[in-house]
């Protein structure tokens, strides 16, 4: 899959995260509102059932002719009418039920009132003595019962509709949450991959910077183009490629006219340039440079063993994970660099509860990346003595040092990190060739091919 296509997917993914978040918020708000309505309808239904049960208790007492029953008391029947009136108020406040239900419950209130009035008209108090009065009571209660049943039936139908809506909202809520989690996880994975790709490009560029090998234009262009495309700067990437092609076309046109670009710039005669380059080349073949190299891993172990007494006394744990590599430089100088860097990490653990030092080394092409991490204080604003000495020493072996804070998973500073970047070499010994007495005086040393030497002379 091309990088351009991945970038389009990445943008779509961001939109997906945003839309799913909005959908989750909207559906969640609708679900909350519908749940509140469901609870309100449930309260209306339960209230009607309670009120209906009170009316039934009064009717049962009237059938038994028990005038002394509490259910026949005027206070009880008044409370029953207030119960139905309260249910009516709940229906009016809800404003989500149909007009039919509102009419039904108003008719129910009227039927309850006339049911109680029929009890009062049957004799003294609420006692039932006449058969004709009993028939009237039965008729009035039957109207109450029918009104309650029809009202509850309509409410149950409304509740079923709410249940279906709640079920659909649950499915939509689950789907929106699933999309958000999936797209969020995808975004995190893509960001980590993107950061990893950026680090690889940076390491590759660092390797070219500190390498003794002469970088080619194609290699440099490839690194820069990768970096630009990683940051979605496609136009800048195309501009760089187009510019290189134009430069190559200009050089070809100049060579076609018989004049090389270097000769045009310098104004020197090509014969003189060739003779001078040949002379320097012949002289450089008589000299062989002996570059000292050192195996870094055992040297690091030696430094840690040297500080073992201090490490054991303070209870400090040292975690070493190093690639085997041959480093350019004198072993004494490298040993001192390692000693002062580890010593600084050891002192830093005095400010930490987690006394731990991590030493990691990794080969990156023609460079070696050594990291020493220690828990304690963060990066010093002003360099201490150990670090100052280490920086001076590492410059003698053509290396460099970088400093950064060490963070935990919560992005809090828990210590410091010292990175030492060194050049790698080959473990071999080269014996210098004999140089004749007449040619022992060295004016300067040039490295490279004849063509490269000629270009340097022209420049």
C-alpha positions, 0 to 999 in steps of 0.5 A, spaced: 500 500 500 502 506 498 504 512 503 499 516 499 493 511 500 495 510 507 495 518 509 488 518 506 486 512 510 489 516 516 485 522 514 479 518 514 480 515 520 480 522 524 474 524 521 471 517 523 473 518 530 470 525 530 463 523 527 463 517 532 464 521 538 459 526 536 454 520 535 456 517 541 454 524 545 448 525 541 445 518 542 447 518 549 443 524 550 437 521 547 438 515 551 438 519 557 432 523 555 428 516 553 430 513 560 427 519 564 421 518 560 420 511 561 421 512 568 415 517 568 410 513 564 412 507 569 410 512 575 404 514 572 402 506 570 404 504 578 400 510 580 394 508 576 394 501 579 395 503 586 389 508 585 385 502 582 386 498 588 384 503 593 377 503 589 377 496 588 377 495 596 372 500 597 367 496 592 369 490 596 367 493 602 360 495 600 359 488 597 360 486 604 355 491 607 361 493 612 359 500 614 365 500 619 370 498 614 376 503 613 375 502 606 368 505 607 370 511 611 370 518 607 377 520 608 379 514 605 375 515 599 377 522 598 384 520 599 383 515 593 380 521 589 386 525 590 390 519 588 387 519 581 388 526 581 395 526 582 396 521 576 392 526 572 397 531 574 403 526 572 400 525 565 399 532 564 406 534 566 409 528 562 406 531 555 408 525 551 402 521 551 396 521 546 390 526 547 386 519 548 390 517 554 389 524 557 381 524 555 381 517 558 384 519 565 379 525 565 373 520 564 376 516 569 376 521 575 369 523 573 367 515 574 371 515 581 367 521 583 360 518 581 362 511 584 363 514 591 357 519 590 353 512 589 355 510 595 353 516 599 346 515 596 344 508 598 343 509 605 345 512 612 353 513 611 356 508 606 351 502 609 348 499 603 341 497 604 337 497 598 338 492 592 337 498 587 342 502 591 347 495 590 345 495 582 347 502 582 354 501 585 356 495 581 354 499 575 358 505 577 364 501 579 364 497 572 365 504 569 371 505 573 374 499 572 373 499 564 376 506 564 382 504 568 383 498 564 382 502 557 387 507 560 392 502 562 392 498 555 394 505 552 399 506 557 402 499 556 402 500 548 406 507 549 411 503 554 412 498 548 414 503 543 419 506 548 422 499 549 423 499 542 426 505 542 430 504 548 433 497 544 434 501 538 438 506 542 442 501 545 444 498 539 446 505 536 450 507 542 454 500 542 455 501 535 458 508 536 462 506 542 465 500 538 467 505 532 470 510 537 474 505 540 476 501 534 478 508 530 481 510 537 486 504 537 487 504 530 489 512 531 494 510 536 497 504 533 498 509 526 501 514 531 506 509 534 508 507 527 509 514 524 513 515 530 517 509 529 518 511 522 520 518 523 526 515 528 528 510 523 529 516 518 532 520 523 537 515 525 539 514 518 540 521 517 544 521 523 548 515 520 550 519 514 552 525 518 557 522 522 559 517 517 566 518 514 563 515 507 561 520 502 554 521 502 551 520 495 546 525 492 541 520 491 542 517 498 541 524 501 535 525 496 532 519 499 532 520 506 529 527 505 524 525 501 522 520 506 522 525 511 517 530 507 512 524 505 512 522 513 510 529 514 505 529 509 509 534 505 508 531 498 509 538 494 516 539 498 518 532 496 516 533 489 520 540 489 526 537 491 526 531 486 524 536 480 530 541 483 535 535 483 533 533 476 534 540 473 541 540 476 543 534 473 540 536 466 544 543 467 550 539 468 549 534 462 548 540 458 554 543 460 558 537 459 555 537 452 559 543 450 565 541 452 566 545 459 565 541 466 561 545 471 568 545 476 572 548 470 567 553 469 567 555 476 574 555 478 577 558 471 583 553 472 585 549 466 583 542 466 590 539 465 593 543 471 587 540 475 588 533 472 596 533 474 595 536 481 590 531 483 594 525 480 600 528 484 596 528 491 593 521 489 600 518 488 602 521 495 596 519 498 597 512 496 604 512 500 601 513 507 596 509 511 592 511 516 592 507 522 585 508 526 585 505 533 579 501 535 576 498 541 571 493 543 566 497 547 561 491 550 567 489 555 570 496 556 563 498 559 563 491 563 570 493 566 567 500 568 561 497 571 565 492 575 570 498 577 564 501 580 561 495 583 562 496 591 559 503 590 553 500 586 552 494 591 553 499 597 547 503 595 543 497 592 543 500 585 541 495 580 544 496 573 541 493 567 546 492 561 543 490 554 549 492 548 550 490 541 557 487 540 561 493 536 568 495 534 568 503 536 573 508 533 577 511 538 583 509 544 580 504 549 583 509 555 579 515 552 573 511 551 573 508 558 574 515 561 568 517 557 564 511 560 566 512 567 564 519 567 557 518 564 556 512 569 558 516 575 553 521 573 548 516 573 550 513 579 550 520 583 543 521 580 540 515 583 541 519 590 535 523 589 530 517 587 527 511 590 527 506 584 535 506 584 536 503 577 541 505 571 540 502 564 545 502 559 543 500 552 547 500 546 545 499 539 549 499 532 545 504 527 549 503 520 556 506 521 554 509 528 553 506 535 548 509 539 549 508 547 544 510 552 545 511 559 538 512 563 538 513 571 532 515 575 532 521 579 532 528 577 531 530 570 536 533 565 541 539 569 540 546 566 548 547 568 552 541 566 556 538 572 563 536 572 562 529 570 558 531 564 563 536 562 569 532 562 565 526 558 564 531 553 571 533 552 573 526 552 568 524 547 570 529 542 577 526 541 574 520 538 569 524 533 563 522 537 558 527 541 553 527 546 546 529 547 542 530 554 534 529 555 529 527 560 527 520 562 519 520 563 514 514 565 508 512 562 504 518 565 509 523 562 512 525 568 520 526 569 523 521 573 530 521 571 535 523 565 538 520 559 545 521 556 546 519 549 553 518 547 554 517 539 560 514 537 563 511 530 564 504 528 570 501 525 573 494 524 577 490 528 584 490 524 591 492 524 594 495 518 601 496 518 604 502 515 608 502 508 615 504 508 616 511 506 622 513 502 626 519 506 625 524 500 617 523 501 617 523 509 614 531 509 607 531 509 603 537 506 596 534 507 592 528 507 586 527 502 581 522 502 577 519 496 577 517 489 581 521 484 575 524 481 573 527 488 580 530 489 579 533 483 572 536 485 575 539 491 581 542 488 576 546 483 572 548 489 
